[in-house]
Amino acid sequence: MDESTARDVLAAAGLAREAALLSLGENAVFAADGLVVKIGRDAELLERAERELAVALWLAQTEVPAVRAADPRPRMIDGHPVTLWHRLPDALRPAEPADLAALLRAVHALPGPDTPLPGRRLLDGVERWLRLAGDAIDPADAAFLRERRDGFATAAAALTPHLPPGPIHGDALPRNVHIGPSGPVLVDLETFSSDLREHDLVVMALSRDRYGLPAQAYDEFTRAYGWDVREWEGCTVLRGARETASCAWVAQHAPSNPGALAEFRRRVASLREGDPEVRWYPF
């Protein structure tokens, strides 16, 4: 789905086609008519959209600071799931890792909702992303990632957690925290799951090693949370699974974006070489 297609869906939904584009990835996200509108890439994402709305309602009931839905049900428009959200006030400052840690502590203290959450299924999207990449990527690279996916899926299923399993955000990064007048608020709830809490913590460890997060900022995160996941022997397994998924995720953009193709090749090469500190760049 490109921006033009997403704007056509906006218009079909009765919203302003010229709305401001906030991001374009798995979803196209627009600020439109006082709302935030998320348009899923394809119909396969309908179930995820429904779950995200249910999670938003549950978090509102538990009083965890999180984005609130403006409509409790998704719309299907031209084969794309569309969800509407209340727009948050302008951010007062960028979110810091310690802000994220405080919200994760609140989420990790919750029992599960009445409607059970699925497992994280971190690697489930790999096949779809590689399919969308098509001939733009080397078939040998696609085969390499499929092999990694299978190996890490098996290894992750055998892990013994340090923390009690339960609700997790699933994509726990400062970019998914909004600092408003009332403090930090969680956004992008679509990967909420019930699984190893360590999934949420490995994300930041990987940010330190791959994406240039300063060591001091990571240390502030672990102090605010109260534990460093790198002390856990299963950390390398969950890290490897997330690296595999993150590499395949970039691949889906390769057919139309030379920058994505270059980043995909950088990531695959570092995985093939077994170098855990080659810098990756957010995309």
C-alpha positions as CSV (number, residue, x, y, z in Angstrom):
1,M,0.0,0.0,0.0
2,D,1.4,3.3,-1.0
3,E,0.4,6.8,0.2
4,S,-1.9,7.4,-2.8
5,T,-3.8,4.2,-2.1
6,A,-4.1,5.1,1.6
7,R,-5.5,8.5,0.7
8,D,-8.1,6.9,-1.5
9,V,-9.2,4.8,1.5
10,L,-9.3,8.0,3.6
11,A,-11.7,9.6,1.1
12,A,-13.8,6.5,0.9
13,A,-14.2,6.6,4.7
14,G,-15.5,10.1,4.4
15,L,-12.4,11.7,5.8
16,A,-10.2,14.5,4.4
17,R,-8.0,13.1,1.6
18,E,-5.4,15.8,2.2
19,A,-4.9,14.8,5.9
20,A,-1.4,14.9,7.3
21,L,0.5,11.6,6.9
22,L,2.2,10.7,10.2
23,S,3.8,7.4,9.2
24,L,3.7,4.7,6.5
25,G,4.6,1.1,7.4
26,E,2.4,-1.8,8.2
27,N,-0.3,0.9,8.5
28,A,-0.7,4.3,7.0
29,V,-1.4,6.7,9.9
30,F,-3.0,10.1,9.3
31,A,-4.1,13.0,11.4
32,A,-7.6,13.8,10.0
33,D,-10.5,15.8,11.3
34,G,-9.2,15.8,14.9
35,L,-8.6,12.1,14.9
36,V,-5.8,9.7,14.2
37,V,-6.7,7.2,11.4
38,K,-4.8,3.9,11.0
39,I,-5.2,2.1,7.6
40,G,-4.0,-1.5,7.5
41,R,-1.9,-2.6,4.6
42,D,-4.3,-5.4,3.7
43,A,-7.3,-7.4,4.9
44,E,-5.1,-9.9,6.7
45,L,-4.6,-7.2,9.4
46,L,-8.3,-7.0,10.3
47,E,-8.0,-9.4,13.2
48,R,-5.1,-7.5,14.6
49,A,-7.0,-4.2,14.3
50,E,-9.9,-5.7,16.2
51,R,-7.6,-6.9,18.9
52,E,-5.9,-3.5,19.2
53,L,-9.2,-1.8,19.8
54,A,-10.1,-4.4,22.5
55,V,-6.7,-3.8,24.2
56,A,-7.3,-0.1,24.2
57,L,-10.6,-0.6,26.0
58,W,-9.0,-3.0,28.5
59,L,-6.2,-0.5,29.3
60,A,-8.7,2.2,29.8
61,Q,-10.5,0.0,32.3
62,T,-7.3,-0.8,34.2
63,E,-6.3,2.9,34.1
64,V,-3.0,2.3,32.3
65,P,-2.1,5.5,30.4
66,A,-2.6,4.6,26.7
67,V,-4.2,5.9,23.5
68,R,-8.0,5.6,23.5
69,A,-10.1,4.5,20.6
70,A,-12.6,6.9,19.0
71,D,-14.7,4.0,17.6
72,P,-14.7,0.5,19.2
73,R,-14.9,-1.4,15.9
74,P,-12.7,-1.3,12.8
75,R,-14.2,-0.5,9.4
76,M,-13.3,-2.4,6.2
77,I,-12.9,-0.1,3.3
78,D,-11.7,-1.3,-0.1
79,G,-10.0,-4.3,1.6
80,H,-8.2,-2.3,4.2
81,P,-9.0,-2.3,8.0
82,V,-9.5,1.3,9.3
83,T,-9.4,2.3,12.9
84,L,-10.1,5.7,14.5
85,W,-8.3,7.0,17.6
86,H,-8.6,10.1,19.8
87,R,-5.7,12.4,18.9
88,L,-3.3,13.1,21.8
89,P,-2.2,16.6,22.7
90,D,1.1,17.8,21.2
91,A,4.1,16.1,22.9
92,L,5.9,18.2,25.4
93,R,9.2,16.4,24.7
94,P,10.5,13.2,23.2
95,A,10.0,10.1,25.2
96,E,13.1,8.7,27.0
97,P,13.8,5.0,27.7
98,A,13.0,5.5,31.4
99,D,9.5,6.8,30.5
100,L,9.0,3.5,28.6
101,A,10.3,1.5,31.6
102,A,7.7,3.0,33.9
103,L,4.8,2.1,31.5
104,L,6.2,-1.4,31.0
105,R,6.2,-1.9,34.8
106,A,2.5,-1.0,34.9
107,V,1.6,-3.3,32.0
108,H,3.7,-6.2,33.4
109,A,1.9,-5.9,36.7
110,L,-1.5,-6.5,35.1
111,P,-3.3,-9.9,35.0
112,G,-4.6,-10.8,31.6
113,P,-7.9,-9.4,30.3
114,D,-11.1,-11.4,30.3
115,T,-10.6,-12.0,26.5
116,P,-7.3,-13.9,26.3
117,L,-4.5,-12.3,24.4
118,P,-2.5,-14.3,21.8
119,G,1.1,-15.2,22.2
120,R,3.6,-12.7,20.7
121,R,4.1,-14.7,17.5
122,L,7.0,-12.4,16.7
123,L,8.1,-14.5,13.7
124,D,4.6,-15.0,12.1
125,G,5.0,-12.0,9.8
126,V,8.2,-13.2,8.2
127,E,6.6,-15.2,5.4
128,R,4.2,-12.4,4.4
129,W,7.0,-9.8,4.4
130,L,9.2,-11.9,2.3
131,R,6.3,-12.6,-0.1
132,L,5.7,-8.9,-0.4
133,A,9.4,-8.3,-1.1
134,G,9.1,-10.7,-4.1
135,D,11.9,-10.6,-6.7
136,A,13.4,-7.4,-5.2
137,I,15.5,-9.4,-2.8
138,D,17.9,-12.2,-3.4
139,P,16.1,-15.6,-3.0
140,A,19.1,-16.9,-1.1
141,D,18.6,-14.1,1.5
142,A,14.9,-15.1,1.8
143,A,15.8,-18.7,2.3
144,F,18.4,-17.7,4.9
145,L,15.8,-15.7,6.9
146,R,13.3,-18.6,6.7
147,E,15.9,-20.9,8.2
148,R,16.7,-18.5,11.0
149,R,12.9,-18.1,11.7
150,D,12.4,-21.8,12.1
151,G,15.5,-22.2,14.3
152,F,14.6,-19.3,16.6
153,A,11.0,-20.3,16.8
154,T,12.0,-23.7,18.1
155,A,14.5,-22.3,20.5
156,A,12.1,-19.6,21.9
157,A,9.4,-22.2,22.6
158,A,11.9,-24.0,24.9
159,L,12.9,-21.0,27.0
160,T,12.5,-20.8,30.7
161,P,11.6,-17.2,31.6
162,H,13.0,-15.2,34.5
163,L,9.8,-13.1,34.9
164,P,6.3,-14.5,35.2
165,P,4.6,-14.5,31.7
166,G,1.7,-12.2,31.1
167,P,0.6,-9.1,29.1
168,I,3.3,-7.3,27.1
169,H,3.3,-4.4,24.7
170,G,5.2,-6.4,22.1
171,D,7.0,-3.4,20.4
172,A,8.4,-1.7,23.5
173,L,10.3,1.3,22.1
174,P,10.3,5.0,23.2
175,R,8.8,5.9,19.8
176,N,5.6,4.1,21.1
177,V,5.4,6.4,24.1
178,H,3.8,9.9,23.9
179,I,4.7,12.5,26.6
180,G,1.6,14.7,27.0
181,P,0.5,17.1,29.8
182,S,-0.5,14.2,32.0
183,G,2.7,12.3,31.5
184,P,3.8,9.2,29.4
185,V,1.1,7.4,27.4
186,L,1.5,4.1,25.5
187,V,0.6,4.2,21.8
188,D,0.6,1.6,19.0
189,L,-1.1,-1.3,20.8
190,E,-1.4,-3.7,17.9
191,T,1.3,-6.1,19.1
192,F,-0.1,-6.5,22.6
193,S,0.2,-10.1,23.6
194,S,0.4,-12.5,26.5
195,D,3.9,-14.0,26.5
196,L,7.3,-13.8,28.1
197,R,7.8,-10.4,29.6
198,E,11.3,-10.6,28.4
199,H,10.1,-9.9,24.9
200,D,9.5,-6.2,25.9
201,L,12.9,-5.9,27.5
202,V,15.0,-7.5,24.7
203,V,13.8,-4.7,22.4
204,M,15.8,-2.1,24.3
205,A,18.8,-4.3,24.6
206,L,18.8,-4.6,20.8
207,S,18.4,-0.9,20.5
208,R,21.6,-0.5,22.5
209,D,23.6,-2.9,20.3
210,R,22.1,-2.3,16.9
211,Y,20.4,1.1,16.7
212,G,22.8,3.4,18.5
213,L,21.0,3.8,21.8
214,P,23.6,5.3,24.2
215,A,24.7,3.0,27.0
216,Q,23.7,5.6,29.6
217,A,20.2,5.7,28.2
218,Y,20.0,1.9,28.3
219,D,21.2,1.9,31.9
220,E,18.5,4.4,32.9
221,F,16.0,2.1,31.3
222,T,17.1,-0.9,33.3
223,R,17.3,1.1,36.5
224,A,13.7,2.3,36.0
225,Y,12.5,-1.1,35.2
226,G,14.5,-2.9,37.9
227,W,16.2,-5.6,35.9
228,D,18.6,-6.0,32.9
229,V,17.3,-8.7,30.6
230,R,20.9,-9.3,29.4
231,E,21.5,-11.2,32.6
232,W,19.1,-13.9,31.4
233,E,20.4,-16.8,29.4
234,G,17.5,-16.7,27.0
235,C,18.2,-13.1,25.9
236,T,20.2,-14.1,22.9
237,V,17.4,-16.3,21.6
238,L,14.7,-13.6,21.8
239,R,17.2,-11.1,20.4
240,G,17.9,-13.4,17.4
241,A,14.2,-13.9,16.8
242,R,13.6,-10.1,16.8
243,E,16.5,-9.4,14.5
244,T,15.1,-12.0,12.1
245,A,11.7,-10.4,12.1
246,S,13.1,-6.9,11.8
247,C,15.2,-7.8,8.8
248,A,12.2,-9.4,7.0
249,W,10.0,-6.4,7.9
250,V,12.2,-4.1,6.0
251,A,12.2,-6.4,3.0
252,Q,8.5,-5.7,2.2
253,H,9.4,-2.1,1.3
254,A,12.3,-3.1,-1.0
255,P,10.3,-3.3,-4.2
256,S,9.5,0.4,-4.2
257,N,12.2,2.0,-2.0
258,P,15.9,1.7,-2.8
259,G,16.8,2.8,0.8
260,A,14.8,-0.1,2.2
261,L,16.6,-2.5,-0.1
262,A,20.0,-1.1,1.0
263,E,19.0,-1.4,4.7
264,F,17.7,-5.0,4.1
265,R,21.0,-6.0,2.5
266,R,23.0,-4.4,5.4
267,R,21.0,-6.3,8.0
268,V,21.2,-9.7,6.2
269,A,24.9,-9.3,5.7
270,S,25.4,-8.6,9.4
271,L,23.3,-11.7,10.4
272,R,25.2,-13.9,7.9
273,E,28.5,-12.7,9.3
274,G,27.4,-13.2,12.9
275,D,28.3,-9.6,13.9
276,P,26.0,-8.5,16.7
277,E,27.0,-4.8,16.6
278,V,26.8,-3.8,13.0
279,R,24.7,-0.6,13.1
280,W,21.2,-0.9,11.8
281,Y,19.1,2.1,10.9
282,P,15.4,2.6,11.7
283,F,13.2,2.5,8.7
